[in-house]
């Protein structure tokens, strides 16, 4: 049997509610690599969106992974609550004794929020969930982190998610794009802040990814800018995350990395 590189490591993955989502793909990939998992989700967010709730999706993802012999816990947490990030981090510690990896995949999506319809409430909500909660998760992770010297590649790993707004305009999603741009912009500073603790911080832009949210019109428009002739798959982003949080990713930090198949460059 080959060695699983994340054996003995615990990962928190946020934003895991839909079986076809990026969060679920990351959870599956890290479980395959041997990690114990604390998954977070908030199904009420999906209920407000056109794609709707994946009924029992979170429990089905956890059950699927447990059936494969993996140790998995799930917590429902609303990141609009400023106390939620600390509670999620503590849940991981309570379940597994330590947390070595943080993947902040969650997001408040605003698929239609152009400048003319901008409201203070949506700006505040997007920053609370996408930016504030992520920064508080990083703070809590760094505050609890201790290196696991007996595990190969035992350094801490943090992966944030941005949304490609640095590669091109997103005029219909102003609050979302702004709050995600903040994460790309702060990545280098966060990496410097935790480097002495042997923690890396990187930020992934997954590009257009087929998770069931796009209309046929959006799908077709994006395909015209996809050199490989397809949208990204959740597994594409998960593969990059697995590299960054694994032993081979220990010399990569402070980077914003796109995994988007050359989107817009074909």
Buried (B, 14 or more C-beta within 10 A) or exposed (E): EEEBBBEBBBBBBBBBBBBBBBBBBBBBBBBBBBBBBBBBBBBEBBEEEEBEBBEEBBEBBBEBBBEEEBBBBBBBBBBBEEEBBBEBBBBBBEBBEBBBBBBBBBBBBBBEBEEEEBEEEBBBBBBBBBBBBBBBBBBBBBEBBEBBEEBEBBBBBBBBBBBBBBBEEBEBBBBBBBBBBBBBEBBBEBBEBBEEBBBBBBBBBBBBBBBEBBEEEEEEEBBEBBEEEEBBBBBBBBBBBBBBBBBEBBEBBBBBBBBBBEBBEE
